[in-house]
């Protein structure tokens, strides 16, 4: 129960991780998904330990975070 999220190259997980803190959302160690330095700009988001309501809340917070980045 996971999905891969890939950002457009004009955005960075570093900036999203910073903005996510305002949403009480922890992006975690996003750099570990690019150990080969391929700059694929993607992370794995796992949902297995969450219930349906928690998953909805996580997606809502991530959406709000990304929208903040796009609006700026």
PDB file with SEQRES, HELIX, SHEET and CRYST1 records, atoms N, CA, C and O in Angstrom:
SEQRES   1 A   72  UNK UNK UNK UNK UNK UNK UNK UNK UNK UNK UNK UNK UNK          
SEQRES   2 A   72  UNK UNK UNK UNK UNK UNK UNK UNK UNK UNK UNK UNK UNK          
SEQRES   3 A   72  UNK UNK UNK UNK UNK UNK UNK UNK UNK UNK UNK UNK UNK          
SEQRES   4 A   72  UNK UNK UNK UNK UNK UNK UNK UNK UNK UNK UNK UNK UNK          
SEQRES   5 A   72  UNK UNK UNK UNK UNK UNK UNK UNK UNK UNK UNK UNK UNK          
SEQRES   6 A   72  UNK UNK UNK UNK UNK UNK UNK                                  
HELIX    1 AA1 UNK A   13  UNK A   20  1                                   8    
HELIX    2 AA2 UNK A   21  UNK A   23  5                                   3    
HELIX    3 AA3 UNK A   30  UNK A   34  5                                   5    
HELIX    4 AA4 UNK A   52  UNK A   71  1                                  20    
SHEET    1 AA1 2 UNK A   2  UNK A   6  0                                        
SHEET    2 AA1 2 UNK A  42  UNK A  46 -1                                        
CRYST1    1.000    1.000    1.000  90.00  90.00  90.00 P 1           1          
ATOM      1  N   UNK A   1       0.830  -1.185   0.000  1.00  0.00           N  
ATOM      2  CA  UNK A   1       0.000   0.000   0.000  1.00  0.00           C  
ATOM      3  C   UNK A   1       0.876   1.250   0.000  1.00  0.00           C  
ATOM      4  O   UNK A   1       1.107   1.879   1.033  1.00  0.00           O  
ATOM      5  N   UNK A   2       1.344   1.579  -1.178  1.00  0.00           N  
ATOM      6  CA  UNK A   2       2.179   2.769  -1.325  1.00  0.00           C  
ATOM      7  C   UNK A   2       2.041   3.301  -2.744  1.00  0.00           C  
ATOM      8  O   UNK A   2       1.622   2.591  -3.658  1.00  0.00           O  
ATOM      9  N   UNK A   3       2.402   4.555  -2.900  1.00  0.00           N  
ATOM     10  CA  UNK A   3       2.445   5.169  -4.227  1.00  0.00           C  
ATOM     11  C   UNK A   3       3.751   5.932  -4.357  1.00  0.00           C  
ATOM     12  O   UNK A   3       4.340   6.360  -3.365  1.00  0.00           O  
ATOM     13  N   UNK A   4       4.190   6.094  -5.581  1.00  0.00           N  
ATOM     14  CA  UNK A   4       5.355   6.928  -5.866  1.00  0.00           C  
ATOM     15  C   UNK A   4       4.855   8.276  -6.351  1.00  0.00           C  
ATOM     16  O   UNK A   4       3.993   8.347  -7.227  1.00  0.00           O  
ATOM     17  N   UNK A   5       5.394   9.338  -5.786  1.00  0.00           N  
ATOM     18  CA  UNK A   5       5.057  10.695  -6.206  1.00  0.00           C  
ATOM     19  C   UNK A   5       6.275  11.322  -6.857  1.00  0.00           C  
ATOM     20  O   UNK A   5       7.345  11.395  -6.253  1.00  0.00           O  
ATOM     21  N   UNK A   6       6.110  11.770  -8.078  1.00  0.00           N  
ATOM     22  CA  UNK A   6       7.197  12.423  -8.799  1.00  0.00           C  
ATOM     23  C   UNK A   6       6.823  13.870  -9.048  1.00  0.00           C  
ATOM     24  O   UNK A   6       5.761  14.165  -9.597  1.00  0.00           O  
ATOM     25  N   UNK A   7       7.701  14.765  -8.640  1.00  0.00           N  
ATOM     26  CA  UNK A   7       7.473  16.192  -8.837  1.00  0.00           C  
ATOM     27  C   UNK A   7       8.011  16.655 -10.177  1.00  0.00           C  
ATOM     28  O   UNK A   7       8.968  16.090 -10.707  1.00  0.00           O  
ATOM     29  N   UNK A   8       7.394  17.675 -10.708  1.00  0.00           N  
ATOM     30  CA  UNK A   8       7.955  18.394 -11.844  1.00  0.00           C  
ATOM     31  C   UNK A   8       9.324  18.891 -11.402  1.00  0.00           C  
ATOM     32  O   UNK A   8       9.497  19.277 -10.246  1.00  0.00           O  
ATOM     33  N   UNK A   9      10.282  18.887 -12.293  1.00  0.00           N  
ATOM     34  CA  UNK A   9      11.663  19.266 -11.948  1.00  0.00           C  
ATOM     35  C   UNK A   9      11.781  20.701 -11.416  1.00  0.00           C  
ATOM     36  O   UNK A   9      12.772  21.029 -10.763  1.00  0.00           O  
ATOM     37  N   UNK A  10      10.792  21.558 -11.682  1.00  0.00           N  
ATOM     38  CA  UNK A  10      10.883  22.930 -11.184  1.00  0.00           C  
ATOM     39  C   UNK A  10      10.560  23.032  -9.697  1.00  0.00           C  
ATOM     40  O   UNK A  10      10.731  24.094  -9.098  1.00  0.00           O  
ATOM     41  N   UNK A  11      10.093  21.933  -9.097  1.00  0.00           N  
ATOM     42  CA  UNK A  11       9.811  21.889  -7.663  1.00  0.00           C  
ATOM     43  C   UNK A  11      10.791  20.949  -6.975  1.00  0.00           C  
ATOM     44  O   UNK A  11      11.388  20.085  -7.618  1.00  0.00           O  
ATOM     45  N   UNK A  12      10.955  21.117  -5.670  1.00  0.00           N  
ATOM     46  CA  UNK A  12      11.879  20.244  -4.947  1.00  0.00           C  
ATOM     47  C   UNK A  12      11.220  19.682  -3.687  1.00  0.00           C  
ATOM     48  O   UNK A  12      10.396  20.333  -3.045  1.00  0.00           O  
ATOM     49  N   UNK A  13      11.609  18.461  -3.361  1.00  0.00           N  
ATOM     50  CA  UNK A  13      11.121  17.849  -2.124  1.00  0.00           C  
ATOM     51  C   UNK A  13      11.662  18.592  -0.913  1.00  0.00           C  
ATOM     52  O   UNK A  13      11.037  18.590   0.147  1.00  0.00           O  
ATOM     53  N   UNK A  14      12.787  19.210  -1.057  1.00  0.00           N  
ATOM     54  CA  UNK A  14      13.348  19.996   0.034  1.00  0.00           C  
ATOM     55  C   UNK A  14      12.384  21.111   0.437  1.00  0.00           C  
ATOM     56  O   UNK A  14      12.095  21.304   1.618  1.00  0.00           O  
ATOM     57  N   UNK A  15      11.895  21.835  -0.559  1.00  0.00           N  
ATOM     58  CA  UNK A  15      10.952  22.938  -0.297  1.00  0.00           C  
ATOM     59  C   UNK A  15       9.613  22.390   0.205  1.00  0.00           C  
ATOM     60  O   UNK A  15       9.016  22.963   1.116  1.00  0.00           O  
ATOM     61  N   UNK A  16       9.147  21.311  -0.369  1.00  0.00           N  
ATOM     62  CA  UNK A  16       7.885  20.721   0.079  1.00  0.00           C  
ATOM     63  C   UNK A  16       8.006  20.248   1.519  1.00  0.00           C  
ATOM     64  O   UNK A  16       7.087  20.453   2.312  1.00  0.00           O  
ATOM     65  N   UNK A  17       9.117  19.622   1.871  1.00  0.00           N  
ATOM     66  CA  UNK A  17       9.320  19.160   3.249  1.00  0.00           C  
ATOM     67  C   UNK A  17       9.272  20.338   4.221  1.00  0.00           C  
ATOM     68  O   UNK A  17       8.724  20.228   5.317  1.00  0.00           O  
ATOM     69  N   UNK A  18       9.846  21.453   3.812  1.00  0.00           N  
ATOM     70  CA  UNK A  18       9.838  22.653   4.641  1.00  0.00           C  
ATOM     71  C   UNK A  18       8.406  23.182   4.830  1.00  0.00           C  
ATOM     72  O   UNK A  18       7.998  23.487   5.950  1.00  0.00           O  
ATOM     73  N   UNK A  19       7.656  23.286   3.740  1.00  0.00           N  
ATOM     74  CA  UNK A  19       6.272  23.774   3.808  1.00  0.00           C  
ATOM     75  C   UNK A  19       5.352  22.785   4.533  1.00  0.00           C  
ATOM     76  O   UNK A  19       4.398  23.194   5.196  1.00  0.00           O  
ATOM     77  N   UNK A  20       5.636  21.495   4.408  1.00  0.00           N  
ATOM     78  CA  UNK A  20       4.783  20.468   5.016  1.00  0.00           C  
ATOM     79  C   UNK A  20       4.740  20.586   6.534  1.00  0.00           C  
ATOM     80  O   UNK A  20       3.741  20.222   7.155  1.00  0.00           O  
ATOM     81  N   UNK A  21       5.797  21.082   7.126  1.00  0.00           N  
ATOM     82  CA  UNK A  21       5.820  21.234   8.582  1.00  0.00           C  
ATOM     83  C   UNK A  21       4.689  22.133   9.065  1.00  0.00           C  
ATOM     84  O   UNK A  21       4.161  21.940  10.160  1.00  0.00           O  
ATOM     85  N   UNK A  22       4.321  23.110   8.251  1.00  0.00           N  
ATOM     86  CA  UNK A  22       3.195  24.004   8.599  1.00  0.00           C  
ATOM     87  C   UNK A  22       1.872  23.255   8.619  1.00  0.00           C  
ATOM     88  O   UNK A  22       0.928  23.661   9.298  1.00  0.00           O  
ATOM     89  N   UNK A  23       1.809  22.164   7.877  1.00  0.00           N  
ATOM     90  CA  UNK A  23       0.604  21.329   7.817  1.00  0.00           C  
ATOM     91  C   UNK A  23       0.676  20.171   8.820  1.00  0.00           C  
ATOM     92  O   UNK A  23      -0.190  19.295   8.835  1.00  0.00           O  
ATOM     93  N   UNK A  24       1.723  20.181   9.657  1.00  0.00           N  
ATOM     94  CA  UNK A  24       1.974  19.084  10.594  1.00  0.00           C  
ATOM     95  C   UNK A  24       2.092  17.758   9.845  1.00  0.00           C  
ATOM     96  O   UNK A  24       1.517  16.738  10.226  1.00  0.00           O  
ATOM     97  N   UNK A  25       2.871  17.824   8.755  1.00  0.00           N  
ATOM     98  CA  UNK A  25       3.114  16.669   7.903  1.00  0.00           C  
ATOM     99  C   UNK A  25       4.622  16.499   7.778  1.00  0.00           C  
ATOM    100  O   UNK A  25       5.339  17.441   7.440  1.00  0.00           O  
ATOM    101  N   UNK A  26       5.086  15.309   8.051  1.00  0.00           N  
ATOM    102  CA  UNK A  26       6.526  15.017   7.981  1.00  0.00           C  
ATOM    103  C   UNK A  26       6.823  14.274   6.690  1.00  0.00           C  
ATOM    104  O   UNK A  26       6.327  13.167   6.478  1.00  0.00           O  
ATOM    105  N   UNK A  27       7.621  14.869   5.836  1.00  0.00           N  
ATOM    106  CA  UNK A  27       8.002  14.228   4.575  1.00  0.00           C  
ATOM    107  C   UNK A  27       9.084  13.175   4.817  1.00  0.00           C  
ATOM    108  O   UNK A  27       9.127  12.163   4.118  1.00  0.00           O  
ATOM    109  N   UNK A  28       9.931  13.396   5.770  1.00  0.00           N  
ATOM    110  CA  UNK A  28      10.953  12.400   6.089  1.00  0.00           C  
ATOM    111  C   UNK A  28      12.197  12.567   5.251  1.00  0.00           C  
ATOM    112  O   UNK A  28      12.432  13.627   4.670  1.00  0.00           O  
ATOM    113  N   UNK A  29      12.986  11.524   5.189  1.00  0.00           N  
ATOM    114  CA  UNK A  29      14.273  11.546   4.510  1.00  0.00           C  
ATOM    115  C   UNK A  29      14.089  11.313   3.015  1.00  0.00           C  
ATOM    116  O   UNK A  29      14.363  10.220   2.520  1.00  0.00           O  
ATOM    117  N   UNK A  30      13.635  12.318   2.304  1.00  0.00           N  
ATOM    118  CA  UNK A  30      13.331  12.193   0.884  1.00  0.00           C  
ATOM    119  C   UNK A  30      14.571  11.916   0.042  1.00  0.00           C  
ATOM    120  O   UNK A  30      14.453  11.343  -1.041  1.00  0.00           O  
ATOM    121  N   UNK A  31      15.762  12.309   0.512  1.00  0.00           N  
ATOM    122  CA  UNK A  31      16.988  12.097  -0.262  1.00  0.00           C  
ATOM    123  C   UNK A  31      17.308  10.614  -0.460  1.00  0.00           C  
ATOM    124  O   UNK A  31      17.980  10.255  -1.427  1.00  0.00           O  
ATOM    125  N   UNK A  32      16.848   9.772   0.420  1.00  0.00           N  
ATOM    126  CA  UNK A  32      17.196   8.345   0.343  1.00  0.00           C  
ATOM    127  C   UNK A  32      16.613   7.659  -0.886  1.00  0.00           C  
ATOM    128  O   UNK A  32      17.015   6.546  -1.225  1.00  0.00           O  
ATOM    129  N   UNK A  33      15.669   8.313  -1.555  1.00  0.00           N  
ATOM    130  CA  UNK A  33      15.077   7.721  -2.745  1.00  0.00           C  
ATOM    131  C   UNK A  33      15.876   8.018  -4.011  1.00  0.00           C  
ATOM    132  O   UNK A  33      15.489   7.607  -5.105  1.00  0.00           O  
ATOM    133  N   UNK A  34      16.993   8.735  -3.862  1.00  0.00           N  
ATOM    134  CA  UNK A  34      17.838   9.041  -5.012  1.00  0.00           C  
ATOM    135  C   UNK A  34      19.315   8.826  -4.669  1.00  0.00           C  
ATOM    136  O   UNK A  34      20.151   9.699  -4.902  1.00  0.00           O  
ATOM    137  N   UNK A  35      19.613   7.677  -4.125  1.00  0.00           N  
ATOM    138  CA  UNK A  35      20.994   7.373  -3.727  1.00  0.00           C  
ATOM    139  C   UNK A  35      21.952   7.365  -4.916  1.00  0.00           C  
ATOM    140  O   UNK A  35      23.138   7.653  -4.761  1.00  0.00           O  
ATOM    141  N   UNK A  36      21.445   7.040  -6.089  1.00  0.00           N  
ATOM    142  CA  UNK A  36      22.291   7.010  -7.284  1.00  0.00           C  
ATOM    143  C   UNK A  36      22.447   8.392  -7.911  1.00  0.00           C  
ATOM    144  O   UNK A  36      23.121   8.548  -8.930  1.00  0.00           O  
ATOM    145  N   UNK A  37      21.822   9.389  -7.297  1.00  0.00           N  
ATOM    146  CA  UNK A  37      21.909  10.783  -7.792  1.00  0.00           C  
ATOM    147  C   UNK A  37      21.379  10.924  -9.224  1.00  0.00           C  
ATOM    148  O   UNK A  37      21.959  11.637 -10.042  1.00  0.00           O  
ATOM    149  N   UNK A  38      20.270  10.236  -9.513  1.00  0.00           N  
ATOM    150  CA  UNK A  38      19.641  10.313 -10.834  1.00  0.00           C  
ATOM    151  C   UNK A  38      18.731  11.530 -10.988  1.00  0.00           C  
ATOM    152  O   UNK A  38      18.297  11.854 -12.093  1.00  0.00           O  
ATOM    153  N   UNK A  39      18.448  12.195  -9.879  1.00  0.00           N  
ATOM    154  CA  UNK A  39      17.579  13.380  -9.859  1.00  0.00           C  
ATOM    155  C   UNK A  39      16.191  13.080 -10.429  1.00  0.00           C  
ATOM    156  O   UNK A  39      15.640  13.868 -11.198  1.00  0.00           O  
ATOM    157  N   UNK A  40      15.633  11.926 -10.039  1.00  0.00           N  
ATOM    158  CA  UNK A  40      14.304  11.556 -10.515  1.00  0.00           C  
ATOM    159  C   UNK A  40      13.200  12.333  -9.800  1.00  0.00           C  
ATOM    160  O   UNK A  40      12.061  12.352 -10.267  1.00  0.00           O  
ATOM    161  N   UNK A  41      13.521  12.973  -8.672  1.00  0.00           N  
ATOM    162  CA  UNK A  41      12.601  13.858  -7.950  1.00  0.00           C  
ATOM    163  C   UNK A  41      11.327  13.140  -7.499  1.00  0.00           C  
ATOM    164  O   UNK A  41      10.232  13.691  -7.613  1.00  0.00           O  
ATOM    165  N   UNK A  42      11.463  11.936  -6.998  1.00  0.00           N  
ATOM    166  CA  UNK A  42      10.317  11.134  -6.582  1.00  0.00           C  
ATOM    167  C   UNK A  42      10.516  10.598  -5.165  1.00  0.00           C  
ATOM    168  O   UNK A  42      11.641  10.419  -4.698  1.00  0.00           O  
ATOM    169  N   UNK A  43       9.400  10.351  -4.502  1.00  0.00           N  
ATOM    170  CA  UNK A  43       9.427   9.700  -3.188  1.00  0.00           C  
ATOM    171  C   UNK A  43       8.337   8.629  -3.138  1.00  0.00           C  
ATOM    172  O   UNK A  43       7.392   8.636  -3.926  1.00  0.00           O  
ATOM    173  N   UNK A  44       8.501   7.726  -2.202  1.00  0.00           N  
ATOM    174  CA  UNK A  44       7.502   6.680  -1.957  1.00  0.00           C  
ATOM    175  C   UNK A  44       6.695   7.079  -0.743  1.00  0.00           C  
ATOM    176  O   UNK A  44       7.251   7.394   0.310  1.00  0.00           O  
ATOM    177  N   UNK A  45       5.373   7.064  -0.892  1.00  0.00           N  
ATOM    178  CA  UNK A  45       4.482   7.387   0.224  1.00  0.00           C  
ATOM    179  C   UNK A  45       3.725   6.118   0.580  1.00  0.00           C  
ATOM    180  O   UNK A  45       2.955   5.597  -0.227  1.00  0.00           O  
ATOM    181  N   UNK A  46       3.949   5.620   1.800  1.00  0.00           N  
ATOM    182  CA  UNK A  46       3.309   4.393   2.246  1.00  0.00           C  
ATOM    183  C   UNK A  46       2.093   4.673   3.117  1.00  0.00           C  
ATOM    184  O   UNK A  46       2.089   5.601   3.927  1.00  0.00           O  
ATOM    185  N   UNK A  47       1.053   3.846   2.933  1.00  0.00           N  
ATOM    186  CA  UNK A  47      -0.201   4.022   3.657  1.00  0.00           C  
ATOM    187  C   UNK A  47      -0.590   2.819   4.509  1.00  0.00           C  
ATOM    188  O   UNK A  47      -1.629   2.851   5.167  1.00  0.00           O  
ATOM    189  N   UNK A  48       0.199   1.780   4.515  1.00  0.00           N  
ATOM    190  CA  UNK A  48      -0.200   0.508   5.111  1.00  0.00           C  
ATOM    191  C   UNK A  48      -0.590   0.595   6.584  1.00  0.00           C  
ATOM    192  O   UNK A  48      -1.483  -0.128   7.024  1.00  0.00           O  
ATOM    193  N   UNK A  49       0.051   1.452   7.338  1.00  0.00           N  
ATOM    194  CA  UNK A  49      -0.243   1.483   8.779  1.00  0.00           C  
ATOM    195  C   UNK A  49      -1.382   2.441   9.138  1.00  0.00           C  
ATOM    196  O   UNK A  49      -1.748   2.556  10.307  1.00  0.00           O  
ATOM    197  N   UNK A  50      -1.943   3.130   8.137  1.00  0.00           N  
ATOM    198  CA  UNK A  50      -2.988   4.120   8.399  1.00  0.00           C  
ATOM    199  C   UNK A  50      -4.371   3.585   8.075  1.00  0.00           C  
ATOM    200  O   UNK A  50      -4.535   2.741   7.195  1.00  0.00           O  
ATOM    201  N   UNK A  51      -5.366   4.090   8.800  1.00  0.00           N  
ATOM    202  CA  UNK A  51      -6.746   3.749   8.450  1.00  0.00           C  
ATOM    203  C   UNK A  51      -7.235   4.717   7.372  1.00  0.00           C  
ATOM    204  O   UNK A  51      -6.520   5.644   6.993  1.00  0.00           O  
ATOM    205  N   UNK A  52      -8.446   4.500   6.885  1.00  0.00           N  
ATOM    206  CA  UNK A  52      -8.968   5.293   5.767  1.00  0.00           C  
ATOM    207  C   UNK A  52      -9.032   6.797   6.082  1.00  0.00           C  
ATOM    208  O   UNK A  52      -8.679   7.619   5.237  1.00  0.00           O  
ATOM    209  N   UNK A  53      -9.465   7.145   7.250  1.00  0.00           N  
ATOM    210  CA  UNK A  53      -9.557   8.566   7.625  1.00  0.00           C  
ATOM    211  C   UNK A  53      -8.168   9.207   7.714  1.00  0.00           C  
ATOM    212  O   UNK A  53      -7.986  10.355   7.309  1.00  0.00           O  
ATOM    213  N   UNK A  54      -7.205   8.477   8.238  1.00  0.00           N  
ATOM    214  CA  UNK A  54      -5.838   8.997   8.320  1.00  0.00           C  
ATOM    215  C   UNK A  54      -5.232   9.197   6.934  1.00  0.00           C  
ATOM    216  O   UNK A  54      -4.505  10.163   6.701  1.00  0.00           O  
ATOM    217  N   UNK A  55      -5.534   8.282   6.018  1.00  0.00           N  
ATOM    218  CA  UNK A  55      -5.039   8.417   4.647  1.00  0.00           C  
ATOM    219  C   UNK A  55      -5.634   9.663   4.000  1.00  0.00           C  
ATOM    220  O   UNK A  55      -4.925  10.422   3.340  1.00  0.00           O  
ATOM    221  N   UNK A  56      -6.926   9.872   4.187  1.00  0.00           N  
ATOM    222  CA  UNK A  56      -7.574  11.071   3.636  1.00  0.00           C  
ATOM    223  C   UNK A  56      -6.939  12.339   4.202  1.00  0.00           C  
ATOM    224  O   UNK A  56      -6.710  13.304   3.472  1.00  0.00           O  
ATOM    225  N   UNK A  57      -6.661  12.333   5.479  1.00  0.00           N  
ATOM    226  CA  UNK A  57      -6.044  13.500   6.119  1.00  0.00           C  
ATOM    227  C   UNK A  57      -4.629  13.724   5.595  1.00  0.00           C  
ATOM    228  O   UNK A  57      -4.239  14.864   5.342  1.00  0.00           O  
ATOM    229  N   UNK A  58      -3.869  12.666   5.430  1.00  0.00           N  
ATOM    230  CA  UNK A  58      -2.511  12.777   4.886  1.00  0.00           C  
ATOM    231  C   UNK A  58      -2.539  13.379   3.483  1.00  0.00           C  
ATOM    232  O   UNK A  58      -1.759  14.279   3.172  1.00  0.00           O  
ATOM    233  N   UNK A  59      -3.433  12.880   2.646  1.00  0.00           N  
ATOM    234  CA  UNK A  59      -3.544  13.397   1.277  1.00  0.00           C  
ATOM    235  C   UNK A  59      -3.993  14.857   1.286  1.00  0.00           C  
ATOM    236  O   UNK A  59      -3.484  15.666   0.510  1.00  0.00           O  
ATOM    237  N   UNK A  60      -4.934  15.195   2.148  1.00  0.00           N  
ATOM    238  CA  UNK A  60      -5.396  16.582   2.268  1.00  0.00           C  
ATOM    239  C   UNK A  60      -4.239  17.513   2.643  1.00  0.00           C  
ATOM    240  O   UNK A  60      -4.083  18.583   2.056  1.00  0.00           O  
ATOM    241  N   UNK A  61      -3.438  17.103   3.616  1.00  0.00           N  
ATOM    242  CA  UNK A  61      -2.304  17.929   4.041  1.00  0.00           C  
ATOM    243  C   UNK A  61      -1.235  18.040   2.945  1.00  0.00           C  
ATOM    244  O   UNK A  61      -0.659  19.109   2.741  1.00  0.00           O  
ATOM    245  N   UNK A  62      -0.977  16.948   2.251  1.00  0.00           N  
ATOM    246  CA  UNK A  62      -0.002  16.990   1.166  1.00  0.00           C  
ATOM    247  C   UNK A  62      -0.500  17.896   0.036  1.00  0.00           C  
ATOM    248  O   UNK A  62       0.271  18.671  -0.529  1.00  0.00           O  
ATOM    249  N   UNK A  63      -1.770  17.795  -0.282  1.00  0.00           N  
ATOM    250  CA  UNK A  63      -2.365  18.658  -1.309  1.00  0.00           C  
ATOM    251  C   UNK A  63      -2.222  20.127  -0.917  1.00  0.00           C  
ATOM    252  O   UNK A  63      -1.825  20.951  -1.741  1.00  0.00           O  
ATOM    253  N   UNK A  64      -2.540  20.457   0.321  1.00  0.00           N  
ATOM    254  CA  UNK A  64      -2.402  21.839   0.789  1.00  0.00           C  
ATOM    255  C   UNK A  64      -0.957  22.311   0.706  1.00  0.00           C  
ATOM    256  O   UNK A  64      -0.694  23.456   0.340  1.00  0.00           O  
ATOM    257  N   UNK A  65      -0.038  21.446   1.038  1.00  0.00           N  
ATOM    258  CA  UNK A  65       1.383  21.785   0.973  1.00  0.00           C  
ATOM    259  C   UNK A  65       1.809  22.094  -0.460  1.00  0.00           C  
ATOM    260  O   UNK A  65       2.454  23.110  -0.719  1.00  0.00           O  
ATOM    261  N   UNK A  66       1.451  21.227  -1.366  1.00  0.00           N  
ATOM    262  CA  UNK A  66       1.826  21.418  -2.766  1.00  0.00           C  
ATOM    263  C   UNK A  66       1.150  22.657  -3.346  1.00  0.00           C  
ATOM    264  O   UNK A  66       1.758  23.389  -4.127  1.00  0.00           O  
ATOM    265  N   UNK A  67      -0.099  22.895  -2.969  1.00  0.00           N  
ATOM    266  CA  UNK A  67      -0.792  24.099  -3.436  1.00  0.00           C  
ATOM    267  C   UNK A  67      -0.093  25.369  -2.962  1.00  0.00           C  
ATOM    268  O   UNK A  67      -0.055  26.357  -3.695  1.00  0.00           O  
ATOM    269  N   UNK A  68       0.453  25.361  -1.766  1.00  0.00           N  
ATOM    270  CA  UNK A  68       1.210  26.522  -1.272  1.00  0.00           C  
ATOM    271  C   UNK A  68       2.421  26.778  -2.161  1.00  0.00           C  
ATOM    272  O   UNK A  68       2.755  27.928  -2.446  1.00  0.00           O  
ATOM    273  N   UNK A  69       3.061  25.736  -2.587  1.00  0.00           N  
ATOM    274  CA  UNK A  69       4.246  25.865  -3.434  1.00  0.00           C  
ATOM    275  C   UNK A  69       3.873  26.406  -4.814  1.00  0.00           C  
ATOM    276  O   UNK A  69       4.572  27.262  -5.356  1.00  0.00           O  
ATOM    277  N   UNK A  70       2.795  25.918  -5.372  1.00  0.00           N  
ATOM    278  CA  UNK A  70       2.363  26.316  -6.705  1.00  0.00           C  
ATOM    279  C   UNK A  70       1.895  27.765  -6.727  1.00  0.00           C  
ATOM    280  O   UNK A  70       2.161  28.486  -7.689  1.00  0.00           O  
ATOM    281  N   UNK A  71       1.200  28.199  -5.676  1.00  0.00           N  
ATOM    282  CA  UNK A  71       0.672  29.553  -5.605  1.00  0.00           C  
ATOM    283  C   UNK A  71       1.779  30.587  -5.526  1.00  0.00           C  
ATOM    284  O   UNK A  71       1.625  31.694  -6.042  1.00  0.00           O  
ATOM    285  N   UNK A  72       2.901  30.245  -4.885  1.00  0.00           N  
ATOM    286  CA  UNK A  72       3.986  31.209  -4.672  1.00  0.00           C  
ATOM    287  C   UNK A  72       4.733  31.513  -5.919  1.00  0.00           C  
ATOM    288  O   UNK A  72       5.674  32.306  -5.898  1.00  0.00           O  
TER     289      UNK A  72                                                      
END                                                                             
